[in-house]
């Protein structure tokens, strides 16, 4: 049973904190009224117009300032920039940020069968949760779908482009201002307000290689009046899927896959087989329909029976070799299993937005924003296309047996599709005002909610067993005994037969965060060099996370109708958070300003976090009006992933473990493709494992970051910047996956890695890896555990640079050039305290081949936009470059990758503009990585869409 814990004492403290926060604006209102009364008695009330501030709040500080550039670098992307770059969504634009170099940079391919619309950010390669995502300065709740106990984070996929005024990306830690998660940076999405007029945009397009047809309808507008304003927007975005068979040039399947193409000894495919219970040999059907065991006949007879079995199964099954050097095939393969994969999911998204404000007086104003979105997505669900005997099974003739089969989507009526219906809501309601002419205050309540329901046709255990093996005729040692019909095991599966094995499964997930906040800012007193300014914040929030899978998918469910090859992750629980912070801006000299901040946060959940205190200090020196030198140092922290805390333990049976330890003991070279194939074939094992489970041992992660930079406005139209940054994180939470655990466990047992690098078996890291895998005397895996651990630390450093330039060439028009560059100079990991730091810059993307999974997608990233305007015409060219990276097996370096987008538009009438966008102008894909020996044979983070054309019609009215 899933558990949802409630803490009455915590809830009482939370109510008290919220009431205190809500009481603060009452005091502020009283102070403002008293000041107004004093002014009236002095005869000054109404003698001056209401104060108009020319300062704005920029992400990274709650103190308003007139300069955009401050102590920490901030990248700004406007709604118009998204259009100029040729993109349809916020996620597409942010995925080309130079600071976004983490391993989820591919974005579009992350639309998996478990997280359909998830668009995660990963700045500096620190991880999905290490940047704080804000909407109008308020926290967004975490994505409501989880692919396992290890996967949650804030998704930006629910923010429609039509509502975006600008996006501010702060590079560097900012927990002293915002609290938890602000380790690698802060992304604040600011929505439109104070809008006048109406605008209609219609956009449609498709890809040149098929799939991905897109239609987008946007309507936005607003109205202002003396005492207030209202802004509204609506967006409908529909897109068709892209399937793997539509990208056969890069995602190769079937006989076109590496290992099959041009070879008379194909080696790629999902195998199907019937083996004896000891895995000593296979059973195949001969031409007379009899089962023969490979140990009882000569090799030629066995090969002929195998060929006949494959022909019987269907036209896309073939005799498959363990390696191209083998003399005879060893299994029946199907390389078309992946044909129906959705590389980009189908989705329909409907979004609506409204914001407004109303001034009660010259000093008090109410405001609010409401954003809702409803989406429906569809994607292939491959777990419903693989059959096997779940648990031990016996036949009256064969004895104990093992059977597995990969279904062909082309024969069962297409790959089964999973459907998600997601409803998101972000609401913010507040009152703000002034106390005299010195202080501003802002009190608000916000709610962020994400609810997701999903359904699909999933194989059901008793139905699968009944179809494959018939009704059981007895029991052997507690396992079922069957009288199996061999023709059923190896005959084609029709759509009707497949339908008899499945049933509809339904899940419901919920993520929600409610927050109360009060901010007070303004001038404290004056120094010879200027005013000392401050900002203080008080916050209280309540979050909850619930995963409610179909009960038949829980590992604790023992009914015969439990889901087959699908285990749901259940769990949930609350988290209450309280925070208080203060920051000061102190002019030390006429051109030297110091910024200091401190914050205290308290977390109430089952973790060992308790409370955390963070601080920040920075200097801004402007020796000249056009030159800024800046330096900063700050601490930050991250509370444990809420799913790692409350996810229920999953006990399951893994029937496809590759025992890397025994492979290496046998002398198999895992540094080669042939060696990996042989290893998977000869040391394929099965064992029970326990994953996750109310991990109260996790504690907060703490970080220290430093920055040093320069901003030079060479002229009014030319600006340059350069910044050095470094982050050192202690106690980083890392979730162990099976492949990493088995590989590192083998390294520790043998005292060396695959590449020969020495490993200390007595290190703290090895203590973890050795404890999590249980083996028998022969080295076989009997049981293993997967969980999140607090590593000792991560440290990384790098440089950022930017250029902005504008110029005019008379009758040729006006030009602009914006460019950015980021390079990571180092990325080191320490697994356990006292262990040596490991350089992860050269790690592979497969944990088997190198020191561990590579956290960086690219060591360097560059982007640029060249814009042109002349009379009624406008055009832009946008491009980005991803630097080289280590290949999958860490055996070579892949070259850099460049993509170009272009757009052109013309003002047809005073109110109508027509435009054309082309993304991926040259239809380029990422470099081939020949060290990838398994599907999809392509590094997906380079993108899979290819060239796409879009027509835009913009109308103002």
N, C-alpha and C positions, 0 to 999 in steps of 0.2 A: 504494500500500500504506500502511496506517496504521502508525504507529510508536509503540512503547511503550518509552520510554527508561529505562534503569536506570543508577544511578550507584554502583558498588561502594564507592568511598571514602565516599560519603554514608551508605550502609547501615552501614558499619563504625562511623562516628561515631554513628549512631543507636543501634546496639546498645550501644555504650559508654555513651551517655547513659541508656538504659533500665536498664542494669545498675547505673549509679550511683544512679538514682532508686530502684530496688528495694533497693539496699543501705542507703538512709537509714532505712527502718523497722526494719531489724535493729539499727542503732545506737540508734534510739529505744527499741526493746524492751530492749536492754541497759541503757540509762540508766534506764528505768523499773524494771527488776529491781534495779539497784543502789540506787535510791532506796528501794524496798520493803525491801531487806535492811537498809539503814541505819535505817529506821524501826523494823524489828523489833528490831534491837539496842538501840535507844533505848527499847524497851518501849511504843512507841506504835502498833505495827501492830495493826489491828483494833479500836483503842479508839474510833474514830469511824466512822459510817456512810459509805458511798461518797458522794463529792461529787456533788451534783445541780446541774447548771448551769441557770440560768434565762435565760441569754443565748442568742441564736440568731444564725445567720449570715444576713444579708439581702443580696440581690444588690447589687453595687457595692463590696463589701469582704469580705475573708476574716477580718476581725477580728469576733468575735462581740460583739454588743451587746444591751442590754435595750430600747433605744428603736428602734421601727420607723422613725421618721423620722430621716434622717441628712443628710450634706452634699449629697447629690443626691436629687432626688425619685424615689420608687419607687411605681408603681401596682400594686396587688395585686388579682387576680381569683381567687376561690376556685372550687372545683368546684360549690359550691352556687350561686354567682353565675351560672354558665353555665346551670344549670337555671332559675333565676329569670328570666333574660332570655329564656327560651323556646327556646334553641338546642340542637342535637343534637351539634355538634362544637366542638372547640377553635378551629378556624379561623373559624367563624361569630362566636364571641364576640370574638376579637381584631380582627376586621375593623371593629368599631365603636369601637375605641380612639380617643380624640380625637387622640392623637399619630400615628396611622396615617393620614396624609393624602397618601401617595404615589399614583402613577398606577395601581397595581394594586389599589386599594382595593375594586374590584368583586368580586374573589375568585371568586365562583361562575362568572362568564362566562370567567374565566381558564382554566377547565377546557377547554383547547383540544384540537385533534386531535394535538398533539405532547406536551403535558404534562398528562395526564388528571387527576391528583389533586394537582397542585401548588397549594399554598396559601402564597403568599409574603407576607412583611411588607415594608412600605416606610415606615419612620418618618421624619418630617420631609421627605419627598420626596427623600431622598438617593439612593435606589435599593434594589434588592432585597437586595444583599449587604452593606449598610452597618449592619446590626444583627447582633450576635452572638446566635445561638440556642443555648441550653444545655438539656440534659435532666439534671436533678439536678446542675447545675454543671459538666457535661461537654459538650464540643463534639459537635454532631450533624454527620453527613456531608452533603455536598451532594446535591441531588436528582439521580437517575440518568438523567433524560431531558433532552435538549436540543432546542430547536426550531431551533437553528442555532448557528453559532460564537459567538453573542453571549449565550447564555442559560443560566446556571446559578445556583443559589442554594439555600439551605436551605429545605425545605418543612416546614410544621407539619402537613401533611395525614396524616402517619403516626402522630400521637399521639391515641389514643382518649380521649374525655371521661371514661370510667369510671375511668381511672387517675390523674386529676388531683386533687391536693390543693389546689394553688394555682399561680398564674402570677404571677411578679414581673417587672415591666417597668421597667427603669432608664432614665430619660431623660437622655441625655448620653453623652459619650465615656467609655470605661473601659478603654482599651488598656493603661494602666499596671497594671491588675489582671488583665485577661484576655488581652491580646495583640491580634492582628489582628482586624479586622471591627467592633470595638466603637466605631464612629464616631458613629452617631446614637443608639445605645442598646444595651441588653442585655435579652434575654427569656429568663428562666430558668423552665422548666416543672418543677415539683417534684411528684413522684408520691407516692402514698399509702404510708404505712408505719405500723407499730405499731398495727394495726387489730384490733378485737375484735368478733366477731359476723359475721353474713352479711346481705347485702342483695340483693334482686332488683328490677330495674326493667324494665318492658316499655312500650315507646313506639311508637305508630303514628299516622300522619297522612297528609294529602294536601293539595294546593293547590286552591283554588276554581276556578282557570282551567284545570286539567288538567295531568297529568304530575307528576313529583316525588313519587309515592307513597313513603313512607318507613316502614321498620320497624326498630326498634332493640331489642336484647335485651342487658341488662347484668346481670352477676352479679359481686359483689365480697364480700370477707370477709377475715377474719384471725383469728389466734389468738396470744395472748401467754402467756408463762410466765416463771418466775423468771430464766432466763438468756438469754432471746431472744424472738423473735417472727417470725411469717410473715404476709405479706399477699398476697392473690391476687385476680385480676380477669379477667373474660372479657367481650368485647363482640362482637356481630354487628350490623353496620349495613348495611342494604340500601336502595338508592334507585333508583327508575325515572327515566329521562331526561325532560327537558323539551325539546320540539322547537320550532323557530321558528314552525311553523304553529299551535302552541298559545298563542302570544303575539302574535297578529295585531294586538292593540291597540297594541303598541309596536314589535314587530319586523315591519314590513310588507313583504311580498313579493308577487309576482304583479302582477295589475292593481290591487291595493290599495296598491301602493307609491307614494310621492311621485313625481310626474312621470308617473304612469299613471292614478291615480284621478281620475275625472271629466274626463279629457282624451281628445280624439279624435286626439291626436298624442303617443302614449306615448314617453317618453324614457329610462325605466329598464329595464335588463335586460342580461344578458351577451349580446354580439352573436355571431352566427355568420356567416361569409362565406367566399367563394372569390374571391380577387383575383389580378390579374396580378402577376408578380414585382416590378414597379416600383411597386406600390401606386397605380396610376393609375385603376383602376376595378374594379368587381365583375362577376362572372359570376352570373347567376340563371337558373333553369329557367323556360321559358315553358310555356304550357298544353299544348304538343305534346311536351314533354320535351326540347327543345333548349336548350343553353346559349347565352345571349346576353350580350354585353359591354355595359355601360352606356354606353360611349363610342360604340358603333356604332348606337344606337337613340335615339329621342326619349325625353324624360323620362317621358311617360305610359306608353309601352311598357315602359320599365325598371321603373317603379313597379308595373305589373301583373304583370310577371315576378317581382318581389320578393314580392308578395303571394301569388302561386301557390307560390313556393318555401317560404314560411313555412307555408302550409297543408299542404304535402307533408311537412314535417319533423315536425309534430305539432300537437295542439290547443292547446298552451301557447306556441307560437311566433307572433310577430306582427311586422308591419313597424314598425321603431323609428326615431324621428327623432333627429337629432343634437341639436336643441333645439326647443322648442315653437314657435319662430318660423320654422322651416324649412318650405318649401312642400311638400317631398316626403320620404318616409322614405329612409334611407341604408343600413340594415342589417336583419338578421332577429334580433330579440331574444327572449330567454327570461328572464322575471322569476321563474320558479319554481325556478331553479337552487338557491336557498337554502332551499327548503321543508324539506328534511330535516336542516338544521343542528341539532346538539344544543347548546342553550343551557346545559343542565346535564347532564353525562354520567351514564350509568347506572353504578352501582358496587355491589359487594359487598365489605365489609371484615370480616375476622375477626381479632380481636386477643386476645392472651393476655399476662398480666403476673404476675410473682411477685417479691416482695422479702422480705428477711428479715435478721435480725442474730442473732449469738450471742456472748455474753460469755464469754471465756476466764477473765477475772478482773475485779476491780474496776477495772482500769486498761487492759485490752485487749479490743477487740471487733472481730469480723469482720462484714462486711455485704455485701450484693449486691442488684442489681436486674436483671431480665431482661424485656425487652419485645419481643415479636415480632408482626408483622402480615403478613397475606397479603390482597391485594386484587386484584380483577378489575374492570376498567373498560371501557366501550365508548363510542365517539363516532363521529360521521360523519366521513368522510374525503373531502373535496371534491376533492383533487388527482387523484382517479381518475374525475372526471366532466368533464374538459375535454380535447378532442381537437384535434390540429393536426399539421401536418407538421414533424417534428423535423429541422431543417436544411434546406438547399436541396433543392428537388424540381422535376422537369420532367414535363410531359405531352407526348405525341407531337403533339397538336393545339394545346394551349394554350401550350406553351412553359413557361417558369418560372412557378410559381404559389405562392400562399400560401393556406392553408386553416386555419380554426379553427372549432370548434363547442363550445358549452356543452350538455351533455346534460341532459335533464329527468329528475330522480330518480323522478318518478311513472311513467315509461315503462320504466325499466330494472330495476324491481323494488324501488325504494327506494334511498336514498343508501347507498353501501358503508360498512360499519362497521369501525373499527379496534379491536382488542382488546389491552389491556395486562394483564399479570400481574406484580404487584410484590410483592417480599418484602423487608421491612425488619427489622432486628434492632438493638437497643440493649442492650448488656450492660455492667455496671459491677460490679467485684469489688474489695473493699478491706479494709484493716485500719486501725483507728484506736484511739487510746488517749491516755493522759496520762503526762507525765513529772513526777512530784511533783504539787504542787498549783498549778503555774505554767504549764505548757505542755500544749497539745493537739497531737497529730500525726495525720496521715491520709495513708495511702499507697494508691494505687488504680491499677488497670488498667481501661481502658474500650475498647469496640469499638462503632462505629456503622457499619452496612452497609445499603446500598440496592441491590438488584438488580432490574432491570426487563427483561422480555421483551415484545415486541409483535409482532403479526402482523396482516395485512390483505390484501385483494385489491387489487393495484396493477396499473395498466395496464403492459403490456410493449411496448417500442418496436417490435420487428419484428412483433408481433401486431397492433398498432394500424395500422401502415403496410400490412400485408397485407390487413386488413379494409377499410380506406378506399380504398387505391389499387391493390390487387392485387399480383401479382408484378411485379418490375421487368423491363423488356424491354431495358434497356441503361443506359448512363451518359453524362452530359454534364458535362464539367469535374469529374469525380470525384463528382458527385451522381447519385442514381438517376433513371432515366427510366421513367415509367409510362404505361400506357394506361388512364386513369381512367374509371370508369363513373359519370357524374354522378348517377344515381339513388341510388347507394350513399351519396354524400356528403350527400344531402338527404332521404333516407327516414328514417322513425323507426327507432330502435335498440331491438330487443327485448331482454328479459333474457337470452335464449340467445345473441344476437349479442354482447352486452356481456360475457358470461362467456367468450367465445372470445378476448377481448382482454386478460384479466387472469390473474395468477398470484399465489400466496401469497408474500408477502415477510415475512421475519422479522429482527428486530433484537434485540440483547442489549446492555444497558448495565450498568455497575457503578460504584458510588461507595463508598469505604470509608475510614474513619479509625480508627486505633488510637492510644491515648494512654496514657502512664504519667505519674503525677502524685504529688508529695509536697508536703504542706502542713504547716508548723509554725507555731503561733500561741500567743500567751500574753503574760503580764506580764513586762516586762524589769526595771523598777525603779520606785520610787515618787518622785514629786515632791510638793511641798507641796499641789498641787491634785488629786493623784490618781496612779494608776498609768499608766506609759507602756506601751502594748500594741503588739505587733507581729504581723505575719503574713508568712511567706515561702513562696514556691512555686517548685518546680522541675518542669519539664515536658519531655517528649520525645514526638513523635508522628510517625506515618508515614501519609500519605494517598495514595490512588491513584484515578484516574478513567479509565474506559475506555468508549469508545463504539464498538460493533462493529455497524455496520449491515450489512444484506444486501449482499454484495459487488457485486451487480448495480446497486446504487444509488449506488456511488461514482463521482465525476466522472472518475476515471482508468480506469474499466472501459469497454472499447470493444466488448464483445461485442454481437451483434444483440439479445440478450435483456435488455439493460439496461432498468432501470425507466424509465417514461415520466412526465415531469412530476413527478419526485420525485428529489431528490439527497440522499443520506445524508451526515451529518457524522461522519467517523471521527477517531480520535485517542485520546490518553491518555498518561498519564505519572505519575511519582511526585512527591511533595513531602514533604520531611522538615523538621520544625520543632523547634527547641529554645528553651526560654524559662526565664528566671529573674527573679523579682521579689520586692520587699519593700515593705511598707507599715508605717507607724507611726501610732498615735493618741496624741497628746500633749496632756495637759491643761495649758494655759498658765496659766489662772486657774480659780477654782472653777466658773465658768460659761462658760468659753471653751476650746474644744478645737480643736486643729489636726490635720489629717490630711495626711500626705505619703506618696507612693508613687512607685516607679520600677521599670522593667522593661526587660529586654533580650531581644530575640527574634532568632533566626537562622533564615533560610529557605534551604534547599538545593533549587533547581530551576533551570530554564533562564533565569529572569528576571534583571533587574538589581537585585533587591531587596537581596540580601546580608543585612545585619542592620538592626535598627531599635531605637532607644531611646526610650521614652516616659516621661512623668512626670505627676504629678497632685498638686495642693495644694488644700486646702479648709479653711474655718473654720466652726465651729458655735458660735454664741453664744446662750445661753439667759439673757437678763436676768431672766426670771421662769420659774417652773417650767412655765408653760403657753404659753411663747412661744419660738420658735426662729427665729433669723436665720441664714441660711447663704449662703456664697459659695464658688465653686469655679472652678478653671482647670486644664485638663488637655490633654495632647496625645494623639493617637491615630493609628493608621495602618491601612492596608488593603493586603494583598498582592494582586497581580493575580489576576483570575479564572483559575482553573486551566484552564478550557476555552479561554480566549484564548491561553494559553501553548502548549497541546498539541494544539489542534484542527488537523487537517490542512487545508491550503488546498483550497478548493472552486473549481474552474473550471467555469463554467456559461454558458449562453446565455440572456439575458433578452430575450424577444421582446415585452415590453410596457413599454418605457421611455417616460415622458412627458417630452419635451424642453421644460422650462419656459423655457429661454433663448430658443429660437426662437419660442415662443408670445409672449413679451413683446416680442421684436424685431418681430413682426408686429402688435403693438398689441392683442393679446388681453388683456382685463381678467381677471386671475386672482382678483380679489376678488369675483367674482360666480359664481353657480352655472352660468349659461349659458357664461361664459368658461371655467370649468374643463372643462365638457363638450366645448366646442369645441376646447380645447387637447388634450385626450386623443384626440380624433378626428383632428385635422389634423396633430399632431406626435407620432404614435405610432411609436416606433422600436425597433430591436433591436440588441443588441451583446453581446459577450463580457465577462464580469467575473470577477474573482478575489476570493474572500472568505476572510478569515482566513489562518491558516497559521503555526503555530509562532512566535508573536510574542514573541521574546526581548527586544524593545526596551522593553517596558513596565517601569516601575519602580513602587515603592510609592507610594500616596497618603498624604499626611500631613495631619493636621487639628489645629486648636486650637479648643477650645470653652470657653465661659465660662457660668457660671450664678450667679444671684442670686435668693434667695427668702426667703419667710417662711411659717411654720406657726404658727397661733394656735389653741390649744385653748380656745375661749371658755368653755365649760363641759365637764363630763364627757361631755356628749352632743352638743356642737356643736364642730366643728373646721373651720377654713378654711385654705387654702394658696394661695399665688401665687408663680410663678417666672418669671423672665426667662431666656432662653437664646439663645445664638448659637453658630454653627459656621462656621469658615472652613476649607475643604478645598483643598489644593494638589495638582495633578497628577491630578485626577479622571479615571478611565478612562471613556471614552465610546465606544460602538460606533456607527459610522456606518451608517445604513440608506440604501437607494437614494433614497427620496423626499427625505430631509433633504439628502443629498449633492447631488442634482440641483438642489434649490431653492437651497441656499447657493452652489453653483457659479454659478448664474445671477445671484444677487445680487452676487457678486464681479465677474463679467464686466461687469455693467451699472452697478455702483456704487450701487445702491439696492435696497431691498426692494419687495415688492408694494405695501405701504402708503405708499411714498415715502420712508421713512427712509433716510438716506445710509449707505453702506457703503464703507469704505476698502479699495480693491483691493490696497493694499500692506501690509495688516495681516498679522499672523502667522496668523490664522484663514484668511484668503483664500489664503495660501501653501499651506495644507493642502488646502483645497477645490479649488483650481485644479490642484494636482498629481495629485489622485485621479481626475480625469476627462480623458480624451483625446478631442479633437474633430478633425474634418476642416475644410477651409478654409471650408465652408459652414455650419459650426456643428453638424453632426450628431455624435452620440456614437459613437465607434468602439470605446472600451474604458473600463472604469472599475474601481476597486478599493474594496473594503469591508474595514475593519479597525478595531481598537480603537486609540485614541490617548489620550495623557495630556493632557487639557486643562490650562490654567493654573490654573483654580480655580473654586470655587463658594463662596458665602457666603450664609448664611441666618440669620434670627433670628425670635424670636417669644415668646409668653407662654403659660403654662399656669395654670389655676386649678382648685381643687376645693373641694367642700363636703360634709361629712358631718354628719347631724343625726338624732337619735333622740328620740322623745317618746311619751308615753302619754296617752290620753284615757279614763281610767277604764274603764267598761264597753264603750266603743267599740273598745278594743284598743290595741295598740302599733304605732307607725309608725316607719319609717326613710326617710331621703332621702339618696341619694348622687348627686352631680353632678360632672361634669368639663367643662372647656372648654380648647381650644387654638386659638391664632390665630397664623398666620405673618405677620410684619410685613414681611418682605423676602426675596427670593430672587434673587441676582445671579449671573451666569455670565461668566467670562472664558475665551475659547477658547484664546488664545495669550498668552504673556508680553508685556507692553507694550500689548496691546489694551485698549480701554476696557471697563469692566464693563457688561454688558447686564442690564437689569431684565427678568427672566423672569416676573414676576408677571402681566404682561398678555399673555404669549405664548398662542398658540392651541394646540390639540391636533392641528393639522395643520401640519407644518413648512412647507408651501407658503405659508401665509398670513401668517406672523408671524416673530418672531425665532428660533423653534425650538420643538421639542416641549415642551409645558408639563410640568414635572416634578411639579407639585402637582396633586392631584385637587381639593382644596378649600382655600381660604384659612383657613377656620375650621371646627371640628367641636365639637359639644356632645353629651353624653349624660347621662342621668339614670335613676335607678331609685327608684321609690316603693314601699316594702313595707309590708304590713299583716298583723298576726297577732292572732287572737282565739280563744282556746280551741282548738277543733279545726280552725279555718279559717285559711288563709293565702292571700294574694293579692299580686301585684306588677304594676306597670306600668313597662315599660322603654321608653325612647325615645331617639332620637338625631336630631341636626340637622346636615346638611351645608350649609355656607355657600354663597353664590353662587360662580359660576365663569365664566370666559370661555367663549364658545361655540366651536364647532369652527373657525370662520374668523376669530375675534378681532374680529368685527364688532358684538358685543353682549354683554351680561352675563346669564347664566342665573340665575333666582331660586333661593333656598334650597330644600332638600328635607328633610322631616321624616317619620320612620317611627315607629310605635308598635307595641309588643308587649305582650301581657297574659297573665297566668296566674292561675289560681285552683285551690286544692286543699283537700281535707278529709280529716281523719284518720277513716277509717271505723271501724277498730278500733284497739287498742293497737299493732298491727303492720302495719296496712294503710292506705295513703293513696292516694286517687284524685284526679287532677288533669287540667286542661285548659289547653293553651297555644295562643295564637293569635299568630303572627308576621305582621307587616305588617297590623295590625288593620283599617286602612281601605283595604286593597288599593291602595296608592299606588305610583306609578312616578315616575321622574325627569322633570323638565320637558322639553318638546319642544324640540329644537334644529333649527330649520328651516334652519340653515346646513349641516347634514350632508346632502350630496347623493348619498350612496351607502350601500349596505347596511352596517350594519343600521338606519340613520336614527335611532339612539338611542345615548345615552351609556351604555354597558353597566355602568360602575362604579356606577350607582345601584341595580343589582340587577334581576333579571328574574323572580324567583320569584313575586312577588305574595303575596296572603294565603294562609296555610297554617294548618291546624288539626292539633293533636296531642293524643292521649289518653295519659296516663301512669298506670301502676299501680306503686306502690312497696310492697314487702313486706320487713319485717325479720324475721329468724328466727335 
